[in-house]
């Protein structure tokens, strides 16, 4: 972690450490601020400062000199609350922060990134948003997205619902990228929204000059002001900092650990390409903005097992879930929706105990078809629910939600196999496979 | 399942059912054979016949008439063993059949496809292979690949080893596609081979006119006669029936449920593009054919858990694996290699009991980097082994193999983090992400 090469020597020349307040002089300009840490793979030509205004900036050091002003002991700069005048011509967009890199600061003790900013701070870092909309910011909670769980989906949905009920023309949800697609899928089922609900995040901390946070936030606010009244996910479309893709919340999946264009629509096209000033619709088949009241159906069953099938998986693991009182099982099977024959009896036992079992494919692309091979037919015979072209993660989220709505096994099956939010399509998806 | 539309009416006109032996007359030609079933999504313009010669053929019916010769009760046509003269100029290639669609027939009772052919039958259906090589065929076993398990990896490896030891210049392994990439990864670790070992399969049954089996087999034999002495996987490169990609066995993953070009190299390029008559090398950095003796290290630990992390996963499931005597755990984490904080204590407990835990990413593309965020750093602190850019499936297979080689926890860590067969590369993989 941290500075290396030129940048490290530059800091050492004045005995400066991360967290210290410094003055950096360049021929035309002088900066004062706190030195922030950088990630390992950053170049060695920049120092990142948090200015007293609250902005972060990367200062190129080739013709700069540095002076230590104050040792860094104060971990955080306190900022006054934002005071912004509303423009009645513009839509009212709420930004809800749940945590994640998009709302992160550097942890000065460990050098790692952890989430801490409130939604208010997002605005401070992106004042141009105020040209697009009146922005209200609110932090719901502040957790890393790997720690999200079903009860937080519900909390997030309720916060979004309140914003819409209170008159927001659109809602942006800032969220960590790791599990953003699980949460966007959850809200797709929990909420029926008459306005856009747009998830966004960042693959790189906003304390880094190469951060993708700013474009993602700007495009998300643009999408939240649009006519696309669905739960969507807005992130970089390419590695360039130019446009974002707006994905349906039930079709997106994080497909790269670090690239900015990590989110892809699977088995569908993105709904739109978005720049800070424009939306280009790709799939016109979306739910349009309306003046209907929002609805929320926020009962969730948390005890759903999500199991990846693999060579060597033992039926005992599924027995354990049944013994432990799990109420649903989603299998990420192989190929067209298969698992080893040895699992079939215990999956049959699950169904007979009233625990529904749904089948998806770890291929991700394409659709489950359990009529082709004998294993699939045996699974269908055992009552396993085929999930068509639904992503495994979405089927898991949907099962949690469906079991919150009904106890009736027949209804569970009906609901799992019925398209509710674009997660399940009859049309062939062969053409959507790029990679 | 089965015939529909025109084709169905055509059969019904003579009261013909699947399995019956018929005569179909066209203006220029007359066919006699058994009517085979077709899959749901087949067109309604063809009837598929198994001719008395053993070949299957799709007959276009627009100008045809049909006559019932015999009700189908005999489920299988017995064929005489192949007698082929060796050409001393050509390499000796062994084709080992493990089952799967590439070696499948139709099940006349249910209409579904199940594996039954021996490797000998592959040759019968692809006589042009004899222009490329002297072919020896052998069926090791006959199972659907969803039923593969670690002990079959070992059996397959031993069969391949015997063929090489007995003088084969290359080996093709016919395998079901569902778990082919798990088995190709396993043989990459188990075998040290001086000649090519090429896995192949089919996405569509060879009883269907649109089958991909023939091109895959031909290209695989070509690759097995090449200089690329690694364990590889050879399947369609595109949806066209023109070329195949030769993937490194530890880099391939099935990425579409039904497309012929379902296998993709992840975090690397394919090694080569292969046609029946030519190999175009893409990545020249392969192990070359040599006259060394093959080696086999075939001890495998079967009790390895492969767990996908998700919002709502409970630590109790990992406790269960520990109680049940599992000896290794591979986590398919989120993002850069994360899982919920709530799992960290039990993962720490696993390590302290001598059960190694390895971390991969469900993003598939990119690499695990657990230094960036606090969760990753806590996991590293708990002793979790980061798996770099290794695919989750490959890390699982490798853990099974590593635990078969050593009980020493330090050695396990060393071996997991050391590149052995191209599964782990230091170079950035950002460019390999197509999407």
Interface residues (C-beta under 8 A of the other chain):
Chain A: X1 X39 X40 X101 X107 X110 X112 X113 X114 X144 X145 X146 X147 X148 X149 X150 X152 X153 X176 X177 X178 X179 X182 X183 X239 X254 X255 X256 X257 X258 X259 X262 X264 X302 X304 X305 X306 X307 X308 X309 X310 X311 X312 X313 X316 X317 X320 X321 X324 X332 X333 X334 X335 X336 X337 X338 X339 X340 X341 X342 X361 X362 X363 X364 X365 X366 X367 X368 X369 X371 X372 X373 X374 X375 X376 X377 X393 X396 X400 X430 X433 X434 X435
Chain B: X1 X39 X40 X101 X107 X110 X112 X113 X114 X144 X145 X146 X147 X148 X149 X150 X152 X153 X176 X177 X178 X179 X182 X183 X239 X254 X255 X256 X257 X258 X259 X262 X264 X302 X304 X305 X306 X307 X308 X309 X310 X311 X312 X313 X316 X317 X320 X321 X324 X332 X333 X334 X335 X336 X337 X338 X339 X340 X341 X342 X361 X362 X363 X364 X365 X366 X367 X368 X369 X371 X372 X373 X374 X375 X376 X377 X393 X396 X400 X430 X433 X434 X435
